[in-house]
Amino acid sequence: MELSPSLPVLVIGASGVDLVGRLTAELSPHSSSPAEIRSSFGGVARNIAENLARLGQPVRLLSVVGADSTGDHLLEQVAAAGVDVSPVLRSTEYATSSYLAVLNSQGELEFALDDMRAVSEITPAYVRQSAELIRDSSFIFVDANLHPQTLRAIFSLARQAQRPVGADPTSNRLAPRLQPYLDGMYMLVPNGAEAAILGQHDFNPDEPAEVVEAAKRLVALGVEISIVTLPEFGVCYASSQASGHIPAIRTPVVDPTGAGDALTAAVIFALLNDIPLDDAMRLGVSAASLTLRHPGAVLAELSLEKLYDEFI
């Protein structure tokens, strides 16, 4: 399927606020624990849209935020980055979505909570009202926070318009929502656990060869490009023409939030610009590495030049 960088990418899904605490001592159950705490704007769809805009790709965000000051500031920030936010809904029922994460002292995620109720207002009816956005886009990317019926409407409209769709399963709990759409999906970006769920096949995520086979299994189920992200081991990928493993760049981890979204955005940008799949994956790993060293979900200074400076 031919992709065009001149038409906008349409990203559909969650936008919100990330509150991330990195422990500076051992976690004390039932008590307060010392930590470094930061907040920034996040949400899978919002992160991918901002990263694409900072790379120079026209992009629209179809999301929902609360009719609150947090929503005001989020829209101002992402619009200033170059994202078209005109399709974003304002909810009077729900506050702007939020994500709460606790990292250990090494920067690894210990546990997380999210409140994504506002995303329920992206209904099938609203998607159908926005059908022109799908027709006018070069590529549609969704996250699995969307309601199953909303996902069905998006994939149906994209199929009618002959537009490629990519997806992020978002979590183990939400990954099964994408199962019905694997056949014909252009791009899928799960982590190891999500790939096992969608491929219905267990594998050792510490063995890159097994992960490559898991990516190939998703291709056999109908996905055109399967990208399995592994924080410590980089990324494994497969298509009908190529497959491989790109190791992670050794880098200090300040904050893992948003690294996978940066990888996804860089790969989308590369594929839109006719960069071969192998090099697209390397640019994705570069984007993830840069984001890991940054406190926040998106590196404000992200550029294609920075990605190539990090290129492996």
MOHU-V862675 format. One record per residue. N is the residue number from 1. RES is the residue in one letter. OMEGA is omega as a letter, one per 20 degrees, with the letter a starting at -180 (NA if undefined). D_LAST is the distance of its C-alpha to the last C-alpha in whole Angstrom. Layout:
n:res:omega:d_last
N:RES:OMEGA:D_LAST
N:RES:OMEGA:D_LAST
This chain:
n:res:omega:d_last
1:M:a:28
2:E:r:27
3:L:a:25
4:S:r:26
5:P:a:24
6:S:r:28
7:L:a:29
8:P:r:28
9:V:r:27
10:L:r:29
11:V:a:28
12:I:r:31
13:G:a:31
14:A:r:31
15:S:a:31
16:G:a:32
17:V:r:32
18:D:r:30
19:L:a:32
20:V:r:29
21:G:r:31
22:R:a:29
23:L:r:31
24:T:r:32
25:A:r:34
26:E:r:35
27:L:r:36
28:S:r:40
29:P:r:41
30:H:a:44
31:S:r:44
32:S:r:42
33:S:r:38
34:P:a:37
35:A:r:33
36:E:a:31
37:I:r:32
38:R:r:30
39:S:r:31
40:S:r:29
41:F:a:29
42:G:a:27
43:G:a:28
44:V:a:25
45:A:a:27
46:R:r:27
47:N:a:24
48:I:r:22
49:A:a:24
50:E:r:24
51:N:r:20
52:L:r:21
53:A:a:23
54:R:r:21
55:L:r:19
56:G:a:22
57:Q:r:23
58:P:a:27
59:V:r:27
60:R:r:30
61:L:r:31
62:L:a:34
63:S:r:34
64:V:r:37
65:V:r:38
66:G:r:41
67:A:a:44
68:D:a:43
69:S:r:42
70:T:r:38
71:G:r:38
72:D:a:39
73:H:r:36
74:L:a:34
75:L:r:34
76:E:a:35
77:Q:a:31
78:V:r:29
79:A:r:32
80:A:r:31
81:A:r:27
82:G:a:28
83:V:r:29
84:D:a:32
85:V:a:34
86:S:r:37
87:P:a:37
88:V:r:37
89:L:r:40
90:R:a:42
91:S:r:43
92:T:a:47
93:E:a:47
94:Y:r:43
95:A:r:42
96:T:a:38
97:S:a:36
98:S:a:34
99:Y:a:32
100:L:a:33
101:A:r:30
102:V:r:30
103:L:r:27
104:N:a:28
105:S:r:27
106:Q:r:24
107:G:a:23
108:E:a:23
109:L:r:26
110:E:r:29
111:F:a:31
112:A:r:31
113:L:r:34
114:D:r:34
115:D:a:37
116:M:a:36
117:R:a:40
118:A:a:39
119:V:r:37
120:S:r:40
121:E:r:42
122:I:a:39
123:T:r:42
124:P:r:42
125:A:r:45
126:Y:r:42
127:V:r:40
128:R:r:42
129:Q:a:43
130:S:a:40
131:A:a:40
132:E:r:39
133:L:r:36
134:I:a:35
135:R:a:36
136:D:a:35
137:S:r:31
138:S:a:28
139:F:r:27
140:I:r:28
141:F:a:26
142:V:r:28
143:D:a:28
144:A:r:31
145:N:a:33
146:L:r:35
147:H:r:38
148:P:r:38
149:Q:r:41
150:T:r:39
151:L:r:36
152:R:r:38
153:A:a:39
154:I:a:36
155:F:r:35
156:S:a:38
157:L:r:38
158:A:r:35
159:R:r:36
160:Q:a:39
161:A:a:37
162:Q:r:34
163:R:a:31
164:P:a:28
165:V:r:28
166:G:a:25
167:A:r:26
168:D:a:24
169:P:r:27
170:T:r:27
171:S:r:28
172:N:a:30
173:R:a:33
174:L:a:32
175:A:a:30
176:P:r:33
177:R:a:34
178:L:a:32
179:Q:a:33
180:P:a:35
181:Y:a:33
182:L:a:30
183:D:a:32
184:G:r:31
185:M:a:28
186:Y:a:25
187:M:r:23
188:L:a:23
189:V:r:20
190:P:r:22
191:N:a:21
192:G:a:22
193:A:r:26
194:E:r:26
195:A:r:25
196:A:r:27
197:I:a:30
198:L:r:29
199:G:a:29
200:Q:a:32
201:H:r:30
202:D:r:29
203:F:a:26
204:N:a:25
205:P:r:22
206:D:a:21
207:E:a:20
208:P:a:17
209:A:r:19
210:E:a:22
211:V:r:20
212:V:r:19
213:E:r:23
214:A:r:23
215:A:r:21
216:K:r:23
217:R:r:26
218:L:r:26
219:V:r:25
220:A:r:28
221:L:r:30
222:G:r:29
223:V:a:26
224:E:r:24
225:I:a:21
226:S:a:20
227:I:a:17
228:V:a:18
229:T:r:16
230:L:a:17
231:P:a:16
232:E:a:16
233:F:r:14
234:G:a:11
235:V:r:13
236:C:a:15
237:Y:r:16
238:A:r:19
239:S:r:21
240:S:a:24
241:Q:a:21
242:A:r:18
243:S:r:17
244:G:a:14
245:H:r:12
246:I:a:9
247:P:r:9
248:A:r:9
249:I:r:8
250:R:a:11
251:T:r:13
252:P:a:17
253:V:r:18
254:V:a:21
255:D:a:21
256:P:a:20
257:T:r:22
258:G:a:20
259:A:r:17
260:G:r:17
261:D:r:19
262:A:r:16
263:L:a:14
264:T:a:17
265:A:a:18
266:A:r:14
267:V:r:15
268:I:r:18
269:F:a:18
270:A:a:15
271:L:r:18
272:L:a:21
273:N:r:19
274:D:r:19
275:I:a:15
276:P:a:15
277:L:a:14
278:D:r:11
279:D:r:9
280:A:r:11
281:M:r:10
282:R:r:6
283:L:r:8
284:G:r:10
285:V:r:8
286:S:a:8
287:A:r:11
288:A:a:12
289:S:r:11
290:L:a:13
291:T:r:16
292:L:a:16
293:R:a:17
294:H:r:19
295:P:a:23
296:G:a:23
297:A:a:22
298:V:r:21
299:L:a:19
300:A:a:22
301:E:a:20
302:L:r:17
303:S:r:16
304:L:r:14
305:E:r:14
306:K:r:12
307:L:a:10
308:Y:r:8
309:D:a:9
310:E:a:7
311:F:r:4
312:I:NA:0
